[in-house]
């Protein structure tokens, strides 16, 4: 385990413990070393599910339709990124670089809400062959990939002897090889290759287009960017295919047991809310005040990451998305327990709005580095606490419906 990872775990534990005081009334919890709630579950194994098979099937089917629609639109955005990066590599200019960056931001915004489709060993994070680690692993040691300010010869790109040819197989094999921050693939590798290191306290990185024309190993850098982008598209396509309504293997399996499917939906919502988002992605950075603990630190897009994760949690419950019809989980819960449903809907909506409001106080980086009593940090701490409360509410809803829902990540 790297020293940085240990520090992240200590920070997550202390940060989440600090905000957990007072949550016992909603369901007691302990903080794990990675910021998640440790073994936070509601147990109702002997209780028959409150949802009928018909209700659970309706909710699970609508959710599956939502996942397919979300991934389909994400693929459209990521293929646009692929096209714009190909255009940039063919003609590296300030203008084509800016277009590629804009496409990365748009595709990233489409990806964020889909992260709620994790945490139940589905196609994205199946323990045997799920590509999530290739797609979105972080934090990233940028010197593992390319030059950095203090080492112009750093990285795979500049290691012409050790890595004579940059291929997809090379990049896949290198990902997390020898350390959890040795990230060579996915969103953040592409982000770094577009923006470079971020030395600004008020803006993103400023990698010059000349890194792809006259700089040392410009051709290898272009090859790396092309390969890693093509890999991202293929990985996302593979995940999407599993949810295809016509022949998606995982979708078929998911819908065979609608009660388990509903439990999985709640698991994804709760684990992202109370563990990954509130702990790893926000509380750690608040505690350390370190830029490298930002999720998208090169582009300064972390505030959008937070908002889109919160939006995805709400969306998984309501299934409100263009082209998606049918009864959502919220709809069927309304039929059996209107108060529980309305209470959770209010929390989801409020947290999406709170996450969106953070941009009023600057970038994520500016907020975490601000004074402890600054309004931005107060709001961000409030969001962390609210997301923990929301996780507890999701687990409590699961218990009321007869499911055991773990919030552990």
Secondary structure, 3 states (H helix, E strand, C coil): CCHHHHHHHHHHHHHHHHHHCCCHHHCCCEECCCCCEECCEECCCCCCCCCCHHHHHHHHHHHHHHHHHHHHHHHHHHHHHHHHHHHHHHCCCHHHHHHHHHHHHHHHHHHHHHHHHCCCCCCCCCCCCCCHHHHHCCCCCHHHCCCECCECCCCHHHCCCCCCCCCHHHHHHHCCCCCCCCCCCCHHHHHHHHHCCCCCCCCCCCCCHHHHCCCCCHHHHHHHHHHHHHHHHHHHHHHHHCCCCCCCHHHHHHHHCHHHHHHHHHHHHHHHHHHHHHHHHHHHHHHHCCHHHCCCCCCCCHHHHHHHHHHHHHHHHHCCCCCCCCCCHHHHHHHHCHHHHHHHHHHHHHHHHHHHHHHHHCCHHHHHCCCCCCHHHHHHHHHHHHHHHHHHHHHHHHHHHCCCEECCC
